[in-house]
Amino acid sequence: MRASTIKRYWSVALVAVIIAVLPRFIPSYGAFELTYVAAYAIGILGLVILTGANGQISLGHGAFFAIGGYTVALLGQKLGIPYWVSVPLAALLSGAVGLALGLVALRLEGIYLALATFALAVATPPTLKHFKMLTGGSQGVILTPVGVPSALHGMLTPEQWLYYVTWALAGVLFLATSLALRGRLGRALRALRDNEVAAISFGVDPHRYKTLAFGWSAAYAGIGGAIVAIATAFASPDAYGIVLSLALVTGAVLGGLDTLWGALIGGLIVEYLPLLAQNINPAAPSVIYGIALIIFTIFLPGGISRAVQTFVTSLRRGGNQHART
Amino acid sequence: MRALSRPLAAVLAAVFAVSLGAGMPTSAGADEPGVSSTEIILGGLHPYSGPASSYGAIGKGAQAYFAYINDNGGVNGRKIVYKDLDDAYSPPQAVQLAKQLVEQDHVFAMFNTLGTPSNTAIRPYLNQNAVPQLFVATGASTWGADAAKFPWTIGWQPDYQSEAIIYAHYLMKEDPNAKIAVLYQNDDYGEDYLNGLKQGLGSKAAAIVKTATYEVTDPSVSSQVASLKASGANTFFIFATPKFSIQAMVAAAQQSWKPRTFLNSVSNSQTTMKAATSAGGVAATQGIISVQYLKDPAEPKWDADAGMKLYRAIVAKYMPGADPNNGYHLYGMGAAFTLVECLQRAGKNPTRRALVDAAIHLNERNNPFLITGVVVQTSPNNRFPIGQEQLASYDGTRFSLFGSLIGARGR
């Protein structure tokens, strides 16, 4: 194994250990907040695939959060289906809608795709309200709160249990994504992003891969939305508006679109930035979002994850530089 | 510290249990979360950011009233600490912050959280943990109607349905053949009003010839107003938040539509009416009918009133830079007044149960911020604290109350 590969595993292992032991050191509601971080990180991971690897823009991933959230809510409330069944179903349904949208996206490039997905985000709350018979309209749907399995009673609070399940799921998804993006699939997506004509001449089918990227990405957002709804134990239309979609994109851009770490950092940003910013000024979150977006796109287009990597690398090189020159 | 406090709590709990078992009188309240010898900690959520941020003024009003109470000795010698956080009108954030307030800040009770979605989201959690969720700032009927399932929750303001019923009864007296057009916000708040209107019209519900909705993210409602006008209606109900109410009033005036207009109390503050008048002329607001239950700070009639003087003094001292004519501040103080009474009646060693008990046995006749004669009244079977309102009409510069107080829900 190369040194860099070993180092990469070290950092992954370190983060995994931190995640595993953290609930012992923080209050239960702290674990609860970190569950949202995992949910948002999974959703943003979808954007890292779609926008980062494949170069397609989506300002409407909040809509897939809504599909995921409402799938678990309605399957649970109307049919009594447990979460371990309904979350995968939420991913499938959201992914299927994503595939369909991917077909539309084939005909739209850049700014037009951004606008179309923006419209999707805007249309989500009214659509949910319109199909009142199914979705309960604006009243929303109340979900059954997560309980601790009897084997673990007394050892974990419900919040901690949900935390571990969510982070385990996030771990699996991050690992799977990392492998897939490193292989043939990832190469095809990146080739299409960088130069579509060249990619086609090498035998990459653009329609197939771009549609696939959309469906794949949407499935992740569906899972993220499902977890948010389960944690909140409530799904209501106005929680899935344009604000959520833009927060996800902002998190992805600030975190960094070209590494999976970016998704993790993005999840932290979406969850904690509004909580921290309100200490400065009530109106601060949106202002900070806006300013940070501008600064990052101009000065740090790779996001926080890339900036940290560059910094660490330059530190390491700094030591060796004299010897080399 | 944290590691130590858990065994400590266990020991305390054991001591408490033993003392109960021995039949000894316990000093109730001493172990109550959020109550120390010097402080009572309360939690609350208001939207200080996001699309509903104008309602943040309510939380600020309540905060100012508590500061005033604290400077005058507090409640039974304890100062009120009101931890009021920004949930941006988002249910996921509300749930997280409520857990933080209960589990980290150990609040004694939640007070005046704003918005139906946020309150709906946190209600099961608070009730499960027996944390009082008092005087929520929403007029949905569920806060009073679903007490059997959620006994720790109660509303404060008149519910939207009752208000709409009052309009319906008045209209049927004035114009039994009215043709009604309704603009309402496409959510539970708007639907509550619409349902109340239908209920109040009863067999005449067919008088509603056209309805139109808007989303909170819509830029304007002028096309909705145009379609309502085209229906040929001669009566116009606006069940909308301030921004959209202004747009609706102005659009009707610009389209030279002059129906008999009813405006929901949510939007009848002087700030709203002034904005509509300056944008659409006197024609936009003259003759508009609404109801009031709070004293309107912009109404000169109250200038000499002791309650209004108190309100203005508190704004001047504790809310530097705030607009005293913003009725939301007064709303927050009114709700805070009722809460302070409940805290006082919960006794020297208040418990959560005693607090809720006080909240469902109210007969408050001296709330200085409510229209003279309005009684804040509850019983275990009637959990709608304010059930009286008075009709008012706008003359282009201000609202004037007319008729007498009208009771809803059997009052």
Interface residues (C-beta under 8 A of the other chain):
Chain A: P27 S28 Y29 F32 E33 Y36 V122 P125 P126 K129 G137 S138 Q139 G140 I142 P145 E159 V228 A231 T232 A233 F234 S236 P237 D238 A239 G241 I242 V243 P274 Q278 P282 A283 A284 P285 S286
Chain B: R2 Y48 S49 G50 P51 S53 G56 L85 D86 A88 Y89 S90 P91 P92 Q93 V95 Q96 K99 Q100 V102 E103 Q104 P117 T120 A121 P124 Y125 Q128 N186 D187 D188 G190 E191 E215 V216 T217
